[in-house]
Amino acid sequence: MDTAAPAIDFNAPSFEVAQSLIGATLLVNGVGGRIVEVEAYDHEDPASHTFGGPTRRNQVMFGPPCHAYVYRSYGIHWCLNFVCRPHGHGAGVLIRAIEPLAELKIMRTRRGLANERLLCSGPGRVCQALGITGEHNGLPIDSLPFQLLPRPASQQLQVVAGPRIGISKAKDVPWRFGLERSPYLSRPFR
C-alpha cells in the first residue's frame, strides 16, 4: 500500500508550495487529475496580482492560506490559484495544467473536445474542464467541493523549473514548475 507524502504546507513560500503541488491530485466534485504544471507568485513580485496591495479583486490572496483565488483572465477564462503564506502576505500558486484522470467524460463535455491532452493543458482549460468559476473564489481547498491529495511518498518525480508564461513583468523569474516531459503541460520547458 502506498503512503501519502506529508500534507502540503500552505504557509511556506509560494515557490516551495508550487513544487510540492507537482504530482498532487486535484479534484473538484470528483472531476480532475494530477497537477503537472504550476506558477508561483508573491506580493513582492511585480507580475503578481498582489504586488500593488489588496484590492476588491485580489482580497482572497491576502486572506488565510489554503483557499482558492479564482479570477477572470482577459475577461474570458477563469483561472485557479491556491493562496499560500501566512494570512495577509499575498502569495499564491496558479494551477496551469493537470493530467486528466477522473471523470474524463464530464471534462470532454465541458470542453467540447475529445483530445485528452488538450482537456486541461492551460489555466483556463483547467477551470473549464473542472467546472471552476467565480463561485469557487475564497473557498477552502481542503474541503468539498475541492479535494487535494498529496502525491504518494513513494512516487519519485522529476520537477523542472523555468520562466513563467504570458506575463510582461519579471518574465525571467524561474517560478514555473512542471513534471518533466509530461505530455499534458501547457507548453514544454526549454
C-alpha positions in Angstrom: 0.0 0.0 0.0 1.3 3.4 -1.0 1.5 6.1 1.7 0.8 9.7 1.1 3.6 12.3 1.3 3.3 14.8 4.1 0.5 17.3 3.7 1.3 20.4 1.6 2.4 23.3 3.9 0.5 26.3 2.5 2.3 28.6 5.0 5.5 28.0 3.1 6.8 30.4 0.4 4.9 30.2 -2.9 7.8 28.7 -4.9 8.1 25.9 -2.4 4.3 25.2 -2.3 4.4 25.2 -6.1 7.0 22.5 -6.3 5.2 20.4 -3.7 2.0 20.5 -5.8 3.5 18.8 -8.8 2.2 15.2 -8.7 -0.6 16.0 -6.2 -4.2 15.1 -7.3 -6.8 17.9 -7.6 -10.5 17.0 -7.8 -13.4 19.4 -7.9 -16.7 17.5 -7.3 -14.8 14.3 -8.2 -13.5 15.7 -11.5 -9.8 16.2 -12.1 -6.4 14.6 -12.1 -2.7 15.0 -11.3 -1.2 18.5 -11.2 1.6 18.7 -13.8 2.3 22.4 -14.1 2.1 25.5 -11.8 3.4 29.0 -11.4 4.3 30.8 -8.1 3.6 34.4 -7.3 4.4 36.6 -4.3 3.4 40.1 -3.2 6.9 41.4 -3.8 6.7 40.1 -7.4 5.7 42.7 -10.0 3.9 40.1 -12.0 1.6 39.2 -9.1 -1.9 40.4 -8.7 -1.0 41.3 -5.1 2.0 43.5 -6.0 0.1 46.8 -5.6 -1.6 45.7 -2.3 -5.1 44.5 -1.5 -8.0 45.3 -3.9 -11.5 44.1 -4.2 -10.4 41.6 -6.9 -7.4 40.1 -5.0 -8.5 40.3 -1.4 -8.7 36.5 -1.1 -5.0 36.4 -1.8 -4.4 38.4 1.4 -6.6 36.0 3.4 -5.8 32.7 5.0 -3.7 30.2 3.1 -5.2 27.0 1.6 -8.0 28.9 -0.1 -8.9 29.3 -3.8 -8.3 32.6 -5.6 -10.3 32.4 -8.8 -10.2 35.3 -11.3 -11.0 36.0 -14.9 -8.1 36.3 -17.3 -8.7 38.8 -20.1 -12.4 38.8 -19.1 -12.7 35.3 -20.7 -11.2 32.4 -18.8 -11.4 31.5 -15.2 -8.0 30.8 -13.5 -7.4 29.0 -10.2 -4.8 29.9 -7.7 -4.1 28.4 -4.3 -3.4 31.0 -1.6 -0.2 30.4 0.5 2.0 32.1 3.1 0.7 33.5 6.3 -2.6 35.4 6.5 -2.1 38.9 5.0 1.0 38.1 2.9 -0.5 38.0 -0.6 1.1 35.0 -2.4 -0.3 32.1 -4.4 0.2 29.4 -6.9 -1.5 29.3 -10.3 -2.6 25.9 -11.4 -1.5 25.8 -15.1 -2.1 22.2 -16.2 -3.3 18.8 -14.9 -3.2 15.3 -16.3 -6.9 14.3 -16.6 -7.6 11.1 -14.7 -11.1 11.3 -13.1 -14.4 11.8 -15.0 -12.9 12.4 -18.4 -16.4 12.2 -20.0 -17.5 15.2 -17.9 -14.3 17.1 -18.9 -14.8 16.3 -22.6 -18.4 17.6 -22.4 -17.4 20.8 -20.7 -14.6 21.4 -23.0 -16.4 20.3 -26.2 -13.5 18.2 -27.4 -12.2 14.6 -27.2 -8.4 15.2 -27.2 -7.3 14.2 -23.7 -4.0 16.1 -24.0 -5.9 19.4 -24.5 -8.5 19.0 -21.8 -6.5 20.6 -19.0 -3.3 22.0 -20.6 -3.6 25.6 -19.6 -5.1 27.5 -16.7 -8.4 28.4 -18.5 -8.8 24.9 -19.7 -8.2 23.5 -16.2 -11.1 25.7 -14.9 -13.4 24.9 -17.7 -12.8 21.1 -17.5 -13.2 21.0 -13.7 -16.2 23.4 -13.7 -14.4 26.1 -11.7 -16.0 29.6 -11.8 -16.0 32.7 -9.7 -18.4 30.9 -7.3 -15.3 29.0 -6.1 -13.4 32.1 -5.2 -12.5 32.2 -1.5 -13.5 28.6 -0.8 -11.1 26.4 1.3 -9.3 23.9 -0.9 -9.1 21.4 1.9 -12.8 20.7 1.9 -15.5 19.9 -0.6 -16.0 20.6 -3.5 -12.2 20.6 -3.6 -10.1 17.5 -2.8 -6.4 17.9 -2.9 -4.3 14.7 -2.3 -0.5 15.0 -1.9 1.5 12.8 -4.3 2.3 9.4 -2.8 5.6 9.4 -0.9 7.0 6.6 -3.0 6.4 8.5 -6.2 9.7 10.0 -7.4 9.1 12.8 -9.9 11.4 15.0 -11.8 10.2 18.6 -11.3 11.6 21.1 -13.8 11.6 24.9 -13.5 11.6 27.8 -15.9 10.3 31.3 -16.6 6.6 31.9 -16.2 4.3 32.3 -19.3 2.2 35.1 -20.5 3.4 37.9 -18.3 5.1 41.2 -19.1 6.9 41.8 -15.8 9.5 39.7 -14.0 9.5 37.4 -17.1 12.8 35.8 -16.2 11.9 34.6 -12.7 12.1 30.8 -12.8 8.9 30.2 -10.9 7.1 28.0 -13.4 7.3 24.3 -12.3 6.3 21.2 -14.1 6.5 17.5 -14.3 9.4 16.8 -16.7 8.3 15.6 -20.2 4.6 15.4 -19.2 2.5 15.5 -22.4 -0.1 17.5 -20.5 1.9 20.7 -20.0 0.6 23.9 -21.5 4.0 24.4 -23.1 7.2 22.4 -23.0 10.0 23.6 -20.8 13.2 24.6 -22.6 
